[in-house]
Amino acid sequence: MTENLCIRCGKPRIAAKSWKEKVIYSGMVSVVEHTEYVCSDKECQKLVEKELFSRHQNSLKIAGAKLAREMDHKRKMVDLRLAKSSR
């Protein structure tokens, strides 16, 4: 089995917590086991979490801008159709 290494410092990561969750999909019940791994160096883990949070915020900002562009495009298409039908 390959080792689970930190993305920043390369040290081995350790399991911080594990839990099981029941998932219902198409009438079938499955049990999914989750394990959260963290860097063994606490300071490094804080920096990793900060970087991941920053990336997540950036992704949300990009997704919001995309949604706004799509809504503007749909609004313009409706306006064009209404302008054609009113002639």
MIMAR-941145 format. One line per field, with one value per residue: residue number from 1; x, y, z of N, C-alpha, C, O, CB in turn. Coordinates in nm, 3 decimals. Glycine has a CB too. Layout:
% residues N
torgu	(NUM, ...)
n_X	(X, ...)
n_Y	(Y, ...)
n_Z	(Z, ...)
ca_X	(X, ...)
ca_Y	(Y, ...)
ca_Z	(Z, ...)
c_X	(X, ...)
c_Y	(Y, ...)
c_Z	(Z, ...)
o_X	(X, ...)
o_Y	(Y, ...)
o_Z	(Z, ...)
cb_X	(X, ...)
cb_Y	(Y, ...)
cb_Z	(Z, ...)
//
This chain:
% residues 87
torgu	(1, 2, 3, 4, 5, 6, 7, 8, 9, 10, 11, 12, 13, 14, 15, 16, 17, 18, 19, 20, 21, 22, 23, 24, 25, 26, 27, 28, 29, 30, 31, 32, 33, 34, 35, 36, 37, 38, 39, 40, 41, 42, 43, 44, 45, 46, 47, 48, 49, 50, 51, 52, 53, 54, 55, 56, 57, 58, 59, 60, 61, 62, 63, 64, 65, 66, 67, 68, 69, 70, 71, 72, 73, 74, 75, 76, 77, 78, 79, 80, 81, 82, 83, 84, 85, 86, 87)
n_X	(0.084, 0.050, 0.200, 0.032, 0.099, 0.182, 0.075, 0.222, 0.463, 0.552, 0.565, 0.449, 0.097, -0.159, -0.443, -0.708, -0.978, -1.247, -1.550, -1.872, -2.126, -2.461, -2.591, -2.849, -2.939, -3.109, -3.299, -3.140, -2.942, -2.634, -2.328, -2.093, -1.758, -1.573, -1.259, -1.061, -0.764, -0.470, -0.180, 0.110, 0.259, 0.161, 0.174, 0.227, -0.008, -0.194, -0.120, -0.174, -0.453, -0.528, -0.449, -0.612, -0.864, -0.847, -0.833, -1.084, -1.256, -1.189, -1.281, -1.556, -1.605, -1.547, -1.742, -1.973, -1.945, -1.963, -2.226, -2.361, -2.291, -2.419, -2.687, -2.717, -2.680, -2.903, -3.107, -3.063, -3.119, -3.392, -3.488, -3.425, -3.591, -3.842, -3.838, -3.843, -4.092, -4.268, -4.281)
n_Y	(-0.118, 0.225, 0.509, 0.771, 1.085, 1.418, 1.704, 1.932, 1.921, 1.659, 1.471, 1.174, 1.133, 1.126, 0.945, 1.139, 1.134, 0.898, 0.786, 0.635, 0.631, 0.610, 0.569, 0.627, 0.519, 0.493, 0.330, 0.148, 0.071, 0.177, 0.153, 0.389, 0.445, 0.698, 0.860, 1.098, 1.249, 1.403, 1.617, 1.516, 1.713, 1.982, 2.262, 2.270, 2.152, 2.350, 2.548, 2.413, 2.381, 2.649, 2.719, 2.544, 2.644, 2.897, 2.826, 2.706, 2.924, 3.080, 2.914, 2.919, 3.188, 3.200, 3.022, 3.163, 3.391, 3.268, 3.173, 3.417, 3.522, 3.334, 3.379, 3.646, 3.605, 3.442, 3.622, 3.818, 3.669, 3.616, 3.877, 3.936, 3.754, 3.846, 4.098, 4.030, 3.905, 4.111, 4.263)
n_Z	(0.000, -0.077, 0.080, 0.255, 0.195, 0.303, 0.121, 0.125, 0.287, 0.267, 0.467, 0.640, 0.659, 0.914, 1.043, 1.140, 1.210, 1.184, 1.033, 0.979, 0.732, 0.631, 0.311, 0.088, -0.223, -0.516, -0.392, -0.260, 0.024, 0.133, 0.313, 0.383, 0.452, 0.595, 0.620, 0.770, 0.698, 0.829, 0.834, 1.011, 1.127, 1.305, 1.256, 0.983, 0.891, 0.957, 0.775, 0.535, 0.556, 0.549, 0.288, 0.139, 0.212, 0.098, -0.174, -0.200, -0.152, -0.374, -0.579, -0.526, -0.580, -0.854, -0.951, -0.881, -1.044, -1.293, -1.287, -1.275, -1.527, -1.692, -1.623, -1.709, -1.983, -2.043, -1.979, -2.175, -2.404, -2.370, -2.380, -2.646, -2.780, -2.700, -2.814, -3.087, -3.108, -3.058, -3.280)
ca_X	(0.000, 0.130, 0.184, -0.045, 0.195, 0.136, 0.095, 0.312, 0.596, 0.589, 0.566, 0.332, -0.025, -0.220, -0.589, -0.756, -1.105, -1.316, -1.691, -1.950, -2.246, -2.552, -2.630, -2.957, -2.934, -3.194, -3.363, -3.041, -2.871, -2.492, -2.255, -1.969, -1.668, -1.490, -1.144, -0.999, -0.620, -0.405, -0.034, 0.156, 0.312, 0.044, 0.193, 0.212, -0.150, -0.262, -0.092, -0.247, -0.594, -0.541, -0.439, -0.733, -0.973, -0.830, -0.872, -1.229, -1.317, -1.168, -1.372, -1.691, -1.610, -1.553, -1.873, -2.070, -1.930, -2.015, -2.371, -2.405, -2.279, -2.525, -2.815, -2.717, -2.699, -3.043, -3.188, -3.048, -3.189, -3.535, -3.514, -3.422, -3.713, -3.956, -3.828, -3.885, -4.235, -4.348, -4.279)
ca_Y	(0.000, 0.347, 0.596, 0.893, 1.189, 1.556, 1.771, 2.046, 1.889, 1.524, 1.381, 1.085, 1.187, 1.035, 0.949, 1.224, 1.077, 0.809, 0.769, 0.562, 0.703, 0.533, 0.642, 0.561, 0.555, 0.405, 0.234, 0.061, 0.133, 0.144, 0.214, 0.447, 0.477, 0.814, 0.880, 1.228, 1.245, 1.531, 1.611, 1.491, 1.841, 2.067, 2.391, 2.245, 2.127, 2.480, 2.614, 2.339, 2.417, 2.788, 2.715, 2.479, 2.738, 3.001, 2.766, 2.686, 3.056, 3.120, 2.832, 2.973, 3.317, 3.170, 2.962, 3.272, 3.473, 3.190, 3.175, 3.552, 3.533, 3.252, 3.448, 3.761, 3.554, 3.400, 3.743, 3.881, 3.585, 3.641, 4.012, 3.929, 3.685, 3.936, 4.205, 3.974, 3.873, 4.233, 4.333)
ca_Z	(0.000, -0.082, 0.196, 0.238, 0.230, 0.305, -0.007, 0.142, 0.341, 0.230, 0.583, 0.642, 0.721, 1.009, 1.045, 1.248, 1.255, 1.091, 1.063, 0.880, 0.693, 0.547, 0.192, 0.015, -0.364, -0.597, -0.303, -0.198, 0.135, 0.138, 0.423, 0.333, 0.560, 0.568, 0.707, 0.747, 0.726, 0.850, 0.843, 1.148, 1.175, 1.326, 1.190, 0.840, 0.867, 0.959, 0.647, 0.432, 0.569, 0.503, 0.143, 0.088, 0.231, -0.004, -0.303, -0.198, -0.168, -0.513, -0.659, -0.507, -0.650, -0.997, -0.978, -0.874, -1.164, -1.405, -1.275, -1.312, -1.673, -1.752, -1.603, -1.800, -2.118, -2.055, -1.978, -2.306, -2.502, -2.350, -2.431, -2.793, -2.825, -2.678, -2.913, -3.215, -3.106, -3.048, -3.410)
c_X	(0.089, 0.101, 0.103, 0.043, 0.132, 0.169, 0.195, 0.452, 0.642, 0.597, 0.443, 0.215, -0.084, -0.372, -0.634, -0.889, -1.164, -1.462, -1.757, -2.080, -2.331, -2.598, -2.738, -2.954, -3.011, -3.256, -3.268, -2.970, -2.727, -2.430, -2.120, -1.885, -1.577, -1.374, -1.080, -0.854, -0.565, -0.254, 0.005, 0.218, 0.197, 0.055, 0.175, 0.064, -0.229, -0.242, -0.166, -0.395, -0.620, -0.539, -0.564, -0.855, -0.967, -0.872, -1.023, -1.302, -1.304, -1.262, -1.515, -1.709, -1.623, -1.689, -1.983, -2.065, -1.985, -2.167, -2.428, -2.398, -2.390, -2.660, -2.825, -2.743, -2.845, -3.136, -3.181, -3.123, -3.339, -3.571, -3.516, -3.548, -3.835, -3.957, -3.874, -4.035, -4.321, -4.352, -4.403)
c_Y	(0.124, 0.431, 0.718, 1.008, 1.327, 1.623, 1.886, 2.004, 1.746, 1.426, 1.289, 1.151, 1.081, 1.051, 1.031, 1.172, 0.992, 0.800, 0.694, 0.638, 0.613, 0.622, 0.561, 0.613, 0.450, 0.294, 0.138, 0.138, 0.083, 0.214, 0.260, 0.486, 0.592, 0.818, 1.013, 1.219, 1.386, 1.510, 1.592, 1.616, 1.940, 2.202, 2.378, 2.225, 2.257, 2.553, 2.546, 2.376, 2.559, 2.794, 2.653, 2.570, 2.847, 2.949, 2.749, 2.819, 3.104, 3.043, 2.883, 3.105, 3.294, 3.113, 3.069, 3.361, 3.400, 3.191, 3.310, 3.571, 3.455, 3.321, 3.571, 3.716, 3.513, 3.521, 3.813, 3.802, 3.606, 3.777, 4.012, 3.861, 3.773, 4.049, 4.155, 3.952, 3.996, 4.308, 4.309)
c_Z	(0.000, 0.042, 0.159, 0.288, 0.222, 0.171, 0.003, 0.183, 0.309, 0.345, 0.576, 0.715, 0.814, 1.004, 1.165, 1.301, 1.144, 1.132, 0.948, 0.856, 0.605, 0.433, 0.122, -0.128, -0.442, -0.512, -0.233, -0.086, 0.134, 0.258, 0.367, 0.453, 0.516, 0.666, 0.670, 0.790, 0.740, 0.856, 0.989, 1.210, 1.184, 1.256, 1.039, 0.807, 0.868, 0.828, 0.532, 0.436, 0.520, 0.350, 0.081, 0.101, 0.125, -0.142, -0.311, -0.219, -0.313, -0.605, -0.647, -0.582, -0.801, -1.035, -0.975, -0.997, -1.286, -1.404, -1.316, -1.464, -1.743, -1.739, -1.694, -1.943, -2.139, -2.060, -2.114, -2.413, -2.490, -2.406, -2.584, -2.846, -2.807, -2.780, -3.050, -3.218, -3.101, -3.180, -3.488)
o_X	(0.191, -0.007, 0.106, 0.061, 0.040, 0.276, 0.248, 0.550, 0.761, 0.631, 0.343, 0.233, -0.063, -0.423, -0.603, -0.911, -1.135, -1.494, -1.706, -2.136, -2.279, -2.638, -2.722, -2.964, -2.981, -3.265, -3.312, -2.941, -2.701, -2.475, -2.044, -1.933, -1.511, -1.390, -1.049, -0.824, -0.609, -0.206, -0.059, 0.228, 0.140, -0.043, 0.115, 0.016, -0.322, -0.336, -0.215, -0.455, -0.722, -0.619, -0.616, -0.940, -1.070, -0.939, -1.083, -1.398, -1.399, -1.317, -1.587, -1.814, -1.702, -1.746, -2.075, -2.169, -2.047, -2.230, -2.530, -2.488, -2.448, -2.739, -2.931, -2.818, -2.904, -3.232, -3.283, -3.184, -3.408, -3.674, -3.599, -3.605, -3.924, -4.063, -3.940, -4.100, -4.438, -4.421, -4.417)
o_Y	(0.128, 0.426, 0.764, 1.025, 1.351, 1.601, 1.932, 2.046, 1.716, 1.309, 1.324, 1.216, 0.961, 1.156, 0.997, 1.166, 1.011, 0.806, 0.690, 0.700, 0.548, 0.737, 0.441, 0.733, 0.331, 0.179, 0.055, 0.257, -0.038, 0.321, 0.180, 0.552, 0.583, 0.782, 1.038, 1.186, 1.477, 1.399, 1.645, 1.625, 1.979, 2.251, 2.464, 2.275, 2.273, 2.614, 2.613, 2.401, 2.586, 2.865, 2.704, 2.574, 2.885, 3.020, 2.773, 2.826, 3.161, 3.100, 2.890, 3.130, 3.362, 3.150, 3.067, 3.401, 3.461, 3.208, 3.318, 3.630, 3.502, 3.321, 3.596, 3.780, 3.546, 3.523, 3.862, 3.860, 3.612, 3.792, 4.080, 3.906, 3.773, 4.092, 4.230, 3.979, 3.989, 4.410, 4.361)
o_Z	(0.069, 0.100, 0.044, 0.409, 0.144, 0.114, -0.099, 0.121, 0.322, 0.325, 0.513, 0.818, 0.794, 0.966, 1.279, 1.422, 1.026, 1.251, 0.836, 0.947, 0.515, 0.454, 0.098, -0.153, -0.434, -0.555, -0.154, -0.101, 0.135, 0.299, 0.312, 0.545, 0.412, 0.783, 0.554, 0.905, 0.670, 0.880, 1.080, 1.332, 1.082, 1.201, 0.975, 0.705, 0.789, 0.775, 0.441, 0.331, 0.457, 0.289, -0.019, 0.012, 0.068, -0.217, -0.416, -0.295, -0.367, -0.700, -0.747, -0.640, -0.868, -1.137, -1.056, -1.049, -1.373, -1.508, -1.384, -1.523, -1.840, -1.833, -1.751, -2.017, -2.242, -2.137, -2.163, -2.502, -2.592, -2.472, -2.645, -2.945, -2.893, -2.826, -3.123, -3.319, -3.137, -3.189, -3.599)
cb_X	(-0.096, 0.100, 0.321, -0.183, 0.317, 0.201, -0.037, 0.255, 0.596, 0.719, 0.567, 0.368, -0.129, -0.166, -0.650, -0.771, -1.203, -1.250, -1.759, -1.978, -2.211, -2.675, -2.508, -3.096, -2.787, -3.114, -3.460, -2.938, -2.940, -2.419, -2.236, -1.997, -1.585, -1.573, -1.041, -1.075, -0.545, -0.456, 0.032, 0.257, 0.426, 0.022, 0.333, 0.296, -0.206, -0.210, 0.060, -0.230, -0.640, -0.427, -0.314, -0.758, -0.968, -0.683, -0.803, -1.273, -1.251, -1.021, -1.364, -1.719, -1.484, -1.442, -1.904, -2.046, -1.782, -1.963, -2.414, -2.318, -2.141, -2.530, -2.831, -2.583, -2.606, -3.083, -3.141, -2.900, -3.154, -3.574, -3.408, -3.297, -3.732, -3.952, -3.684, -3.813, -4.267, -4.293, -4.161)
cb_Y	(0.000, 0.427, 0.636, 0.887, 1.183, 1.635, 1.823, 2.140, 1.908, 1.526, 1.463, 0.951, 1.231, 1.061, 0.805, 1.370, 1.188, 0.667, 0.906, 0.415, 0.836, 0.480, 0.668, 0.587, 0.565, 0.343, 0.156, 0.008, 0.101, 0.185, 0.114, 0.571, 0.353, 0.946, 0.763, 1.342, 1.168, 1.600, 1.741, 1.377, 1.894, 2.089, 2.447, 2.122, 2.031, 2.566, 2.614, 2.186, 2.403, 2.875, 2.637, 2.347, 2.800, 3.048, 2.631, 2.621, 3.158, 3.097, 2.685, 2.994, 3.402, 3.070, 2.851, 3.356, 3.509, 3.045, 3.141, 3.659, 3.483, 3.114, 3.490, 3.836, 3.434, 3.309, 3.839, 3.892, 3.435, 3.631, 4.111, 3.853, 3.555, 3.993, 4.259, 3.842, 3.784, 4.322, 4.292)
cb_Z	(0.122, -0.211, 0.253, 0.316, 0.138, 0.424, -0.061, 0.245, 0.491, 0.161, 0.716, 0.709, 0.613, 1.153, 1.050, 1.200, 1.297, 1.088, 1.087, 0.925, 0.620, 0.628, 0.098, 0.083, -0.416, -0.711, -0.380, -0.303, 0.272, 0.006, 0.544, 0.240, 0.603, 0.576, 0.695, 0.824, 0.615, 0.980, 0.785, 1.149, 1.080, 1.474, 1.222, 0.796, 0.972, 1.076, 0.619, 0.451, 0.713, 0.561, 0.100, 0.161, 0.372, -0.008, -0.322, -0.065, -0.072, -0.554, -0.616, -0.358, -0.619, -1.036, -0.876, -0.750, -1.187, -1.399, -1.133, -1.241, -1.720, -1.686, -1.456, -1.793, -2.144, -1.938, -1.866, -2.344, -2.482, -2.200, -2.380, -2.841, -2.748, -2.536, -2.922, -3.243, -2.988, -2.940, -3.491)
//
